[in-house]
Amino acid sequence: MERSIYELENTGELISPALVYYNDIILDNTKRLIEMANGAQNLWPHVKSHKAPGMIKMQIGLGIKRFKCATIAEAEMVAAEAAAGGVHIILAYPLIEPNISRYLRLAAAYPQCVFYAIGDNFDSLSALAGKAHETGTNMNVLIDVDIGMHRTGIPLDKLEDLYERAAGLKGISLKGLHCYDGHRSESDLNLRKAKAQEGDKTVLQIQAALKGKGLDCELLVMGGTPSFPCRTGNPDFYLSPGTAFIGDWSYYTKLPDMAFTPGAAVFCRVVSHQSGHTFTLDLGHKGIAADPAGERGVIAGLPQAKAVFQSEEHWVFSLPENIALPPIGTSQYVIPAHICPTSALYPTIEVARGGKIVEHWEVKARNRKITY
């Protein structure tokens, strides 16, 4: 990536490392996603990539009114931003033990929002239904379906039976299916699309069978960022990209069809020159995601720099002998390979427009609990 895309003017007092979101890029990415989805009404984006009310506010302003969350804190963050109401919130994580009561209390506190839980087994759905029934409430539920990732979700061949059984539980109302295929990361779009559509065909057949039995199964919330382009234009699906709104180095390089310009960088500085032809940044693995395996990030405008090793607060890079080391104290902009866990490492995001930091966004949901 070109350094000029990320270089900032007003960094004299900026403490490094700092996470910077480039509002102009993120806004462009968001508008492109809306266009690809044939309208904001077809998007159900994940908020785990940013955990920031500032992003929610921007997306609501562009017409997005459905959000998916990984934690109760994220769901509370979204609900708090939805003052006008009409926002739909999925907690796309199994509810067990105290989290059941926490989520029911959250839903009761924000009646202007529509909340959904997910579940993939009768025992946990019974526990949720029992707690909801005890409190005189009712929780919307999507059955979580395993379409190949094998992380959570009921297998397709057992889905219809579970749906029918769970539909009889008092305290919950089944509304449809949640299908996440994070394993669909083939670089070739045609191959990725063919693989995704294999599972989609079965999901649609099961949905039709359930509706034929008089069961409510209207909502199909599908996929993530890699499989997003596999389903655009399909009116049967709500689409759930997350990372694509911000963008990161991993998806930019591995998924050519999803080459959204990365809209985030970690601002850091050169703190040392070492023997040989190496330099050290003040950016250790406490400041940038340590996953996935391999490259954790690239320095904008310095593609020849190769990571030597990284520790908690240091990152050592080497350069070919014919390239001068960047002077000590100079600023650098590292594009993370994985933005989601990188965002969670910072309490505040510096927001840039037109080459200047203009505001700060709290990463409000980085902790597991806010109020509930």
N, C-alpha and C positions, 0 to 999 in steps of 0.2 A: 504494500500500500504506500502511496505517496505521503510523505511527511506533511506536505502543504494542506492536505485534507484535515489534519488533526492539530496542526500547530496553533497555539493560543498566544495572544498578545499579553494578557494581564496575569502572569504567573509569578511575579516577584514575591508575593506573600503566600503563595499556595504551598501548603505542606505536602511533601511527597512521602510515600506514594498516595495518589488521589485518583478516584474513579471519576471519569468524565463521560457524560452522555452528550452527544452532539444532536441537539434538538432538530436541526434542519434535516439531517440524515434520517433520523427516526420518524419524523413527520412524513418524509417522502416514502420511506419503507411502509408505513402504515397505510398511506393512501394507495400504494401499489397493491397491498394485500386486500384492501377493501375492493379495489377494482377487479382483482383476480377472482375474488369470491362472489362477484356480481352483487355486491352491496354489503354494508355493515351488518345488516340483519342476519346474514348467513354465517357470521363469525362468532365463535365462542372461545376467545383467546385465553391462554394460560397466563397467570400473573407471577408465577414463580421465578421468571427470568429477571424481574426487576424489584418486586416487593415494595413498590413505591406509589404512594397516592398521586404523585405528580403525573405518572404515566396513565393511571386510571382516569384522572380528570381529562387528560388530553384525548384519550380514546372515547370517553363518553361524549366529549365535544364533537367528535367525528361520527357519532351515531352508533357506536358499539354499546350494547346494553346487556351483553351476556359475558360472564367471566368464569374461568375455572381456576380453582385454588388447590394447593397441596397441603395447606395447614389451616387450622381454625383462625390463626392470627391473620393470614392472608384474606380469609373470607370476611373477617371483621373490618379489615382495612377497606375492602371493596364496598361493603355495606355503608360504612361511614361516609364514603364519597358519593353515595347514591341518594342524595337528599330529595331529589325530584321523584324517586321511586321508579318502578318499572324495570328494575335491574334484576337479572336472573343469575344466581350464584351456585355453582357446583363445587362441593368439596370432593375432589377426585382422589380420595384416600380412604381406606377402610376405617370405619368408626368402631372402636372397641373401648371397653371399660369407661374411665371418666370422660373420654372425648365424646361419648354419646350425649351425656347431660350437658356438656359445654356447648355442643353444637345446637342442641334444642333450645338452650337459653339464649344463644346468639340469635337464632331465628325469631324467637319471641320478642327480642329487643328491637328488631328492625322489620316490622310488619309491612313496610313499603317495598321490601325486596322479596323475591321468590327464591327459596333455598331448596337445594337438592343434595341428597347424600347418595353414595354408591354402596353396593354390596355384592359379594360373589359367593355367599354361602348362606344356607338357611339359618344357621345358628346365630350369626351376627345380625342378620336381618330381623330375626325374632327378638333379639335383645334390643335393637333400636325400636322396633314396633312396640315392645312392652313398655319401654321408658316413655315413649311418646304417648301411648294410650293412658298410662298412669297420670300424666300431666294434662290430659285432655287436649292434646295437640295432635297434629298430623304432619308427617314429614314426606315430602316428595322423594322418590328414589329412582335411580337408574341402575339397572343391573350391569355390573362391570363384567365385560366379556374378554376372554383371552383369545385374541386372533393371531397369536404366534409369538408374543414376547415372553410368555411364561413367567411373569412377575406377579401379577394379580389377575383375577378374572376367572369366570366359570368357562370351561371348555365349551366349544360350540355344540358338541353332541349332547351336552347336559343342560344347555341353556333353557330350552323350552320347558323342561320339567321343573327347573328351579323357578322360572318366572310364574308358572301356574300355581305352584305351592305358595310362593311369597305373596301372590296377589290376594290370598285369603287372610293375610295378617291384618289385624286391626291396629291402627296407629301409623301405617305407612300407605302411600299411594304410588304404585308403580307407574312411571311415565315414559319409560323407554330404555335405551341401551347406551352404555358408554364403552367405546372401543378404541383403545390406544395401541398403536403399533410402532413404538419407538425403535424396534429392530429393523424397520424398513429404511435402510440408509444406502441402498445401491446407488452408485454414482450415475448410472445410466437411467434417465427418466423413464424410458419405455419399459425397461425391465422392472423398475420400482412400481410403475403404474400397473403392470400386468400382475405382479405379486400381490399388490394391495387389492386389486379388483377380484382376485380369487376369493379372499375372505369376505369382501363386501357382498358378493353374490349370495353367499350363504346367510349372512346377516339379514339381507333383505328378504330372503325366503322365510327365515324364522320370524321376522317381524310380521310378514303377511299372514303366517299361520297363527300367530298370537292374536292379531287383530281379527282374524276369522273366527276365533273362539270368543270374541266379544271383550277382549282385554285391551286396556289402554296401553299402547306402545307407539306413541307418535314421535318421540324424540330419538334421534340417532346422532350422538355426538362423537365425531370420528377424528382419530389421528392426531398428529402433531406437526411440527415444521417440515420434516422430510417428506411426509406423505401428503402434505397440503396440496401440491399441484396435481396429485393423482386424482383428486376428487372435486376440483373446482368445476363449477357448472352443473353439478349434480344437485337438484333441488331437494333430494331426500335427506341430505346430510347438513348438520352444523359442523363447521370446520374449526379445529383448535390449535392453530400455530401459537408458538410462544416466543421462541428465540428469534424468529424472523423479524419481529418488529424492531429489535435492537441490532441483531446481526452479530456474528462472531467469526473468527478466523477459520474455525473447523468447517462450518457449513459453507462458508464462502469458497473454500478450496475443494471440498469433497462433493458438493452438490452444485454443479455448474448452472443448472436451471434455477437454483435458488440463490443466485449470486447477489443478494442484497448487500449493499455497501455496509460494512460493520459501522455501527453508530456509537461505539463505545471504545475508549482507550484508557489505559492506566498511565497517568502522568507520573514520571519518575525522573531521577537525576543520576548522572555518573558520579560515583563517590570515590573511585580508586582506579589506578592503572597498575597492573601486575606484571610480573616477569613474562617474557615472551611478548605476544601481541594480544593481550587481554585487557578488558575493562570490566568494572563492576557497577551494577545498578543497585539502588536502594529499594529493590523490589524482590522480596523473597516469596516463598510459597504461602506466607501469611497475607500476601497482598494480591495474589492471582490464583485462580483455580489450579489445583495440582492434577486435575484430570482433564481430558483423557490421557492415556499413555502417549508418550511422544512429545511433540512440540506443545508447550503451554502458552506460547504467544510469540508474536513477531514484532520487531522494532520497525515502526513505520519509517520508510525512507532509508533503511539500512538492511537490505535483504541479505547482504554478505555476512552479517553477524550470526554466529552459531553459538548456541548455548553450550557451555562447558559443564557447569553444575549450578544448582540452586540450593540455598539453605533457607533458614527461617526469614532472614531480613536482607539477604544478599543474592544477587544473580550475576554470575560471571559469564561473559561472552568473549569469543575470540573473533579476530578479523584477519584477513589475509595481510601479509606484510606490506603489500603495496597500497594499503588503505590506511589513512591516518586514524588513530584512535580519537573518538569524540572527547573534547577537553573535559577535565574534571569540573563538575558544577553545571554542565550543560543539561538541558532538559531533553527527555526522550519520551516517546509515546508508544506504548506496547499494546498491540491489539490482542486481546485474550482469545485463546482457542475455544474456551467455554465461558460464555458470559454469565450464565445462571448462577453457579456457585461463586463466581467472582463478585457479582453484585451483592451477595449475602455477606461478604467480608467487610463491607463498608457501612458505617452508620449514615453517611450522607453521600449523595451523588452531586458532583459539580455539573451544572447544566450550561452548555455553551451554545451561543448563537452568533453567527457572523464572526467567528474567530475570537470571541470573548466569553468568559464565564459571566453569566448574567443572573443566575439564581442557584438555589440549592434545594435538592429534593431529599427529604428524609426517607431512608429505607425502613419504613415503619414496621414492616412485617418480617424483619430479619430474625427477630426473637420468636420463640414458639408461642408466647402468650402476650396479648396486649391487655385486654380486660377479662375476657371469658376463657 
